[in-house]
Amino acid sequence: MVLCMTVFISPQELYERIKSGKKQTVLDVSWEPEAGKAWQKFQSEHIPTAVYGDLEGHLVGMPGRRQGRNPLPSLAVIDEALEEWGVEANRPIFIYDQGSGVFAARAWWIMRWAGLEHVHIIDGGFREWEAEGLKTIAGPGNVVVPRDLELEGSKLPVATLEDVQRFEGILIDARDEKRFAGRREVLDLKAGHIPSALNLPAADLFCKETRKIKETDYIRDRFASLGVTQNTDPAKMITYSGSGNHSALLIAAMEHAGLPVATHYVGGWSQWSARLGNKVATAL
């Protein structure tokens, strides 16, 4: 199957696919701090044909000081979750969250890492879907027929903490500027960033009001300012965030703009800052 769609597709494009009866999987991976809240929201209103996917319960490994807050789960856990959600390798998958994009990007990156190719993110998420006046429905979601998958894993490059410790290439921190500078930290043990890292907040690549991705020329220019071009070796660039969410969004934007996919340090700042002996840099 050959698809011409890029990583991010418009709500209207998905709506037209649904109306025409094309076969696909639509997955809501919205997350809320309060347990069960995201599921309740899904039941009250969601995109037609969508299935709810519990991101935290299925696509996040066991957290800990050594692993970080949101480590990559095992391939077996990913495989089980995707089978339960009815994902098929030969059908396109369209993922959305309530609008931030970080949770959809987390699921997108994991599926691509696991070996699925036809994975897309709804530009602007459910918030933009509603803003465009597109149809929504209530209820438990589409009836799911579990599917057998044969996932291989390791289809996108991943860096360990030890890889980052000895890394000498372009290291990109995808968190906001205040966290990077060390002026604010409410999630992890220390404030600051990994020494030698450059800051490109993933949020800067999206419109603040709509959360839709910016023009590809703008994205390429922002990366070019860090020394990243279409010819950069993925092994020579690593991106990280707090725990693999915003950095997944950064990687999705890179692929959307035709740039090589950066190596992902999923453990991120949450793992780095918890390890004794790791140096911390600030902009204070």
PLY file of the C-alpha trace (Angstrom):
ply
format ascii 1.0
element vertex 284
property float x
property float y
property float z
element edge 283
property int vertex1
property int vertex2
end_header
0.00 0.00 0.00
1.42 3.39 -1.00
0.12 6.46 0.76
0.90 10.03 -0.26
-0.09 11.47 3.11
2.52 13.11 5.30
2.78 12.62 9.06
0.20 15.30 9.91
-3.10 15.29 8.05
-6.00 17.71 8.36
-9.23 16.83 10.18
-11.08 17.42 6.89
-8.96 14.85 5.10
-9.77 12.21 7.72
-13.45 13.20 7.65
-13.58 12.64 3.89
-11.96 9.22 4.31
-14.51 8.25 6.95
-17.43 9.43 4.79
-16.15 7.45 1.82
-15.96 4.26 3.89
-12.22 3.72 3.53
-10.71 1.18 5.89
-8.46 2.55 8.61
-7.97 2.71 12.35
-8.78 5.95 14.16
-7.28 6.06 17.64
-7.93 8.52 20.47
-4.98 8.53 22.90
-6.00 11.57 24.94
-4.71 11.71 28.50
-5.98 13.44 31.64
-4.30 13.65 35.08
-7.45 12.38 36.77
-7.81 8.62 36.35
-10.65 7.67 34.02
-11.33 11.25 32.90
-10.03 10.78 29.35
-12.19 7.67 28.90
-15.24 9.58 30.14
-14.56 12.38 27.66
-14.19 9.85 24.87
-17.54 8.26 25.73
-19.25 11.65 25.67
-17.75 12.79 22.36
-15.25 11.48 19.84
-14.47 11.22 16.13
-16.72 8.71 14.33
-15.22 5.19 14.02
-12.60 6.00 16.70
-11.29 3.56 19.29
-10.00 4.69 22.69
-6.39 3.78 23.45
-5.15 4.02 27.04
-1.75 5.57 26.40
-0.51 5.53 29.99
-1.68 2.00 30.65
-0.33 0.45 27.44
2.38 2.55 25.79
4.42 3.55 28.83
6.79 1.20 30.66
7.26 0.94 34.41
8.65 4.29 35.67
11.58 4.53 38.05
14.69 6.51 38.90
16.78 4.36 36.57
14.29 4.28 33.70
12.71 7.76 33.81
9.07 8.78 34.07
7.75 7.30 30.81
10.13 4.59 29.58
9.59 2.65 26.38
7.52 -0.48 27.12
8.48 -3.90 25.85
7.57 -4.89 22.31
5.29 -7.60 23.72
3.26 -5.01 25.66
3.00 -2.77 22.58
1.95 -5.71 20.43
-0.79 -6.72 22.87
-2.17 -3.17 23.07
-2.25 -2.64 19.32
-3.91 -5.99 18.74
-6.60 -5.10 21.30
-7.21 -1.79 19.50
-7.69 -3.53 16.16
-4.59 -2.07 14.52
-3.57 -3.74 11.27
-0.19 -3.39 9.61
-1.62 -2.88 6.11
-4.18 -0.23 7.06
-3.46 3.45 7.80
-3.68 4.54 11.42
-4.86 8.03 12.39
-4.07 9.18 15.91
-5.35 12.16 17.84
-5.49 13.64 21.32
-7.40 16.61 22.70
-5.11 19.06 20.93
-1.66 19.30 22.51
-0.27 16.74 20.07
2.28 15.33 22.51
0.27 12.22 23.37
-0.61 11.51 19.74
3.07 11.96 18.87
4.11 9.56 21.63
1.81 6.89 20.17
2.93 7.73 16.62
6.62 7.34 17.50
6.08 4.06 19.36
4.10 2.56 16.48
6.76 3.63 13.99
9.48 2.25 16.27
7.54 -1.01 16.48
7.55 -1.33 12.69
4.24 0.13 11.49
4.63 2.48 8.53
1.25 4.02 7.71
0.79 6.06 10.90
-0.51 9.63 10.90
-1.40 12.36 13.40
-4.54 14.50 13.10
-3.28 18.08 12.80
-4.64 20.09 15.73
-6.26 17.03 17.30
-9.84 16.77 18.50
-9.94 20.47 19.38
-9.37 21.40 15.73
-11.84 18.73 14.59
-14.53 20.44 16.68
-13.40 23.92 15.61
-14.01 22.95 11.99
-17.53 21.83 12.84
-17.00 18.21 11.89
-19.34 15.50 13.11
-18.76 13.84 16.50
-20.52 10.95 18.18
-20.90 9.58 21.71
-20.65 6.07 23.09
-17.97 3.44 23.77
-16.41 3.73 20.31
-16.07 1.51 17.29
-16.45 -2.23 17.72
-12.94 -3.69 17.81
-11.92 -6.97 16.25
-8.52 -7.92 17.71
-5.91 -8.35 14.98
-2.73 -10.39 14.86
0.39 -8.30 14.34
3.99 -9.20 13.71
5.99 -6.31 15.08
9.77 -6.22 14.80
10.73 -3.24 16.95
13.79 -0.97 16.72
12.66 0.49 13.39
13.51 4.00 14.60
16.86 4.78 16.29
16.95 4.92 20.09
19.68 6.21 22.41
20.42 4.98 25.91
21.70 7.14 28.76
25.17 5.72 28.14
24.93 6.67 24.47
24.15 10.26 25.46
27.00 10.35 27.98
29.55 9.72 25.25
27.71 11.53 22.44
29.53 14.29 20.53
26.98 15.22 17.89
23.96 17.55 17.84
21.91 17.11 21.01
18.47 18.78 20.93
16.30 19.45 24.00
12.61 19.65 22.97
11.31 21.12 26.25
10.23 24.74 26.72
12.89 27.39 27.22
12.23 27.88 30.96
12.78 24.23 31.75
15.84 24.08 29.50
17.34 27.13 31.20
16.69 25.72 34.66
14.32 28.50 35.71
11.38 26.13 36.21
11.06 22.42 36.97
7.99 20.81 38.51
8.28 17.26 37.16
11.86 16.09 37.59
14.46 16.01 40.35
16.72 18.76 39.05
16.35 21.84 36.86
18.48 22.46 33.80
19.61 20.51 30.76
22.20 18.04 29.54
25.51 19.81 28.90
26.10 20.67 25.20
22.37 20.42 24.40
20.70 22.98 22.15
17.11 24.06 22.76
14.35 23.81 20.17
11.00 23.62 21.97
8.66 21.31 20.09
5.82 23.75 20.77
7.59 26.37 18.63
6.89 24.27 15.53
3.12 24.51 16.05
0.68 27.42 16.00
-0.13 28.45 19.55
-3.84 29.01 18.96
-4.72 25.95 16.86
-1.86 23.56 17.69
-1.58 22.89 13.95
1.88 22.30 12.56
3.66 25.27 10.94
4.91 25.43 7.36
7.61 22.92 6.46
9.99 25.69 5.31
9.80 27.25 8.77
10.51 23.90 10.42
13.51 23.22 8.18
14.88 26.70 8.88
14.61 26.20 12.63
16.52 22.95 12.43
19.06 24.43 10.03
19.91 27.00 12.71
21.03 24.06 14.86
23.04 22.48 12.06
20.41 19.90 11.05
19.65 19.54 7.34
18.20 16.91 5.03
21.70 15.43 4.71
22.41 15.09 8.42
23.17 11.55 9.60
20.48 10.50 12.15
23.24 8.85 14.20
24.80 12.29 14.68
21.74 13.90 16.27
19.82 12.96 19.39
16.69 14.60 20.77
15.19 14.32 24.23
12.56 15.95 26.42
11.37 15.25 29.95
10.29 11.69 29.28
9.90 11.09 25.57
6.68 12.96 24.74
7.69 16.39 23.45
10.74 14.84 21.79
8.40 12.45 19.95
6.47 15.50 18.74
9.73 17.07 17.56
10.62 13.91 15.63
7.16 13.82 14.03
7.65 17.42 12.88
11.07 16.53 11.47
9.72 13.67 9.38
6.77 15.78 8.27
9.20 18.43 7.00
11.31 15.89 5.11
14.20 15.88 7.57
15.95 12.72 8.76
14.51 11.19 11.93
16.65 12.01 14.95
17.76 9.32 17.38
15.40 9.40 20.37
16.63 9.45 23.95
13.34 8.30 25.44
14.55 8.32 29.05
15.15 12.03 28.67
15.76 14.57 31.39
13.79 12.53 33.93
16.34 9.72 33.65
19.43 11.92 33.22
18.67 14.16 36.20
18.04 11.18 38.49
21.42 9.56 37.83
24.12 10.54 40.33
27.22 11.93 38.68
25.52 13.25 35.56
26.39 16.89 35.00
23.67 19.52 34.77
23.85 22.76 32.80
21.67 25.86 33.22
21.35 29.24 31.56
21.13 31.11 34.86
0 1
1 2
2 3
3 4
4 5
5 6
6 7
7 8
8 9
9 10
10 11
11 12
12 13
13 14
14 15
15 16
16 17
17 18
18 19
19 20
20 21
21 22
22 23
23 24
24 25
25 26
26 27
27 28
28 29
29 30
30 31
31 32
32 33
33 34
34 35
35 36
36 37
37 38
38 39
39 40
40 41
41 42
42 43
43 44
44 45
45 46
46 47
47 48
48 49
49 50
50 51
51 52
52 53
53 54
54 55
55 56
56 57
57 58
58 59
59 60
60 61
61 62
62 63
63 64
64 65
65 66
66 67
67 68
68 69
69 70
70 71
71 72
72 73
73 74
74 75
75 76
76 77
77 78
78 79
79 80
80 81
81 82
82 83
83 84
84 85
85 86
86 87
87 88
88 89
89 90
90 91
91 92
92 93
93 94
94 95
95 96
96 97
97 98
98 99
99 100
100 101
101 102
102 103
103 104
104 105
105 106
106 107
107 108
108 109
109 110
110 111
111 112
112 113
113 114
114 115
115 116
116 117
117 118
118 119
119 120
120 121
121 122
122 123
123 124
124 125
125 126
126 127
127 128
128 129
129 130
130 131
131 132
132 133
133 134
134 135
135 136
136 137
137 138
138 139
139 140
140 141
141 142
142 143
143 144
144 145
145 146
146 147
147 148
148 149
149 150
150 151
151 152
152 153
153 154
154 155
155 156
156 157
157 158
158 159
159 160
160 161
161 162
162 163
163 164
164 165
165 166
166 167
167 168
168 169
169 170
170 171
171 172
172 173
173 174
174 175
175 176
176 177
177 178
178 179
179 180
180 181
181 182
182 183
183 184
184 185
185 186
186 187
187 188
188 189
189 190
190 191
191 192
192 193
193 194
194 195
195 196
196 197
197 198
198 199
199 200
200 201
201 202
202 203
203 204
204 205
205 206
206 207
207 208
208 209
209 210
210 211
211 212
212 213
213 214
214 215
215 216
216 217
217 218
218 219
219 220
220 221
221 222
222 223
223 224
224 225
225 226
226 227
227 228
228 229
229 230
230 231
231 232
232 233
233 234
234 235
235 236
236 237
237 238
238 239
239 240
240 241
241 242
242 243
243 244
244 245
245 246
246 247
247 248
248 249
249 250
250 251
251 252
252 253
253 254
254 255
255 256
256 257
257 258
258 259
259 260
260 261
261 262
262 263
263 264
264 265
265 266
266 267
267 268
268 269
269 270
270 271
271 272
272 273
273 274
274 275
275 276
276 277
277 278
278 279
279 280
280 281
281 282
282 283
